[in-house]
Amino acid sequence: MKIELTEVLWIDQYQELSLADLAKLSGLSETELSELVDCDAIVPVNTNSAEWIFDAGCLVMAKTACRLRNDFELDTQGLSVALTLITQIHDLETQLHDLRAQLSGRIF
């Protein structure tokens, strides 16, 4: 019988992460994350500070970027484009959901 152990980390939406924490949890290097921040693909909470702080949403984006890098061998520029398009798709899906909710009461 083989027992597989999995580590689980619970992060709520209000938790803040340093660049080192984000690198450790996402699988990306700090250099890759800095390049994604420079491309505005990942935006820290405090853009004007010398030491960036990230919210939990950035961890989701960074883990997505790591998966895309590993699966498709994308460089940082390619990751930036992919993350921007993913964000736009999520925004459009949210708008569509909101519009459907507004129209649901008006359909005869």
N, C-alpha and C positions, 0 to 999 in steps of 0.2 A: 504494500500500500504506500503510495507516494503522497506526501502532504506538501502542498504548495502554500507558502506564506506570502501574503500581499500586504504591503504597508499602505494605509489609507490616511490621508491628511484632510481634515475638514477645514475649509476656508470659507468664511462668510463674506458677503459683498462689501463689508466695511473694513475688512482687514487690509492693512497696508504692508507692502513688501519692498525691501531694498533691491538694488540691482543684483547684488550677490544672491539674495534669496530667490529672486525671479530666475536667475541663471540656474541655480541648483534645482529648482522645482520644475523648470520647463525643459531642461536638457540642451538649451542653447548656451553659447558662451557669452560672457559679458560684452565682448567685442561685437558679436552678431546682434545682441540686443541694442547696443549703442547705435549701430548702423540702422536698425529698424526704427529707433527713436529719431534719428536724424532724418529719415525718410517719412516721418509722421505716420508710420504704420502702427506703431505702439506709442501711446502718449502718456507720459507720467503725470501724476496728480500735480506735481510742483515743477513745472517746466523751467522756472526761473532760478531754481535752487541749484547749488553745486552738486548736491547728492540727491539723485532722483528717488522718488517714492512712487510705487505703482499700486493700483487697486486690483481687486481680484479679477476684474474683467481683463486686465492686461495678462494675467496668468493664462486665461483661456486662449487669448490670441497668441501668446508665446508658445504654448503647447501645440496649437494648431500649426504655427510656423515650423516648429521642430518636426512635426509629423510630415509636413509638406517637404521640408528639406531632406528628410531621410527617404521618403517614398519617391520623390521626383528629382532629387539632387539639384534643387533650386539654389541659386546664390541669393545673397541678401536683396538684390534688386528684384529678382523674381518673386521672392517671398513678400516684398513690399507690395508689389502689384497684386499678388494673390490675396493678401490680407485686406487690401483696400477694396477689392471686388467682393470679398466675403462680407465685409462690413456694409457695403452698399446693398447687397442682397438681403441681409438681415434687416436693414432699415426699410427697404421696400416691402418686405414681408410684414413688418410691423404696421406700416401704413395701410397695406391691404387688409390686414386683420381689423384695424380700427375702422376702415371704411365699411367692411362687411358688417361689423357690429352696429354701425350707424344705420345701415340699410335694412337690417334684419327686421326692424319694427315697421318698415314702410312697404314691405312686399305684401301684396294682397293675396 
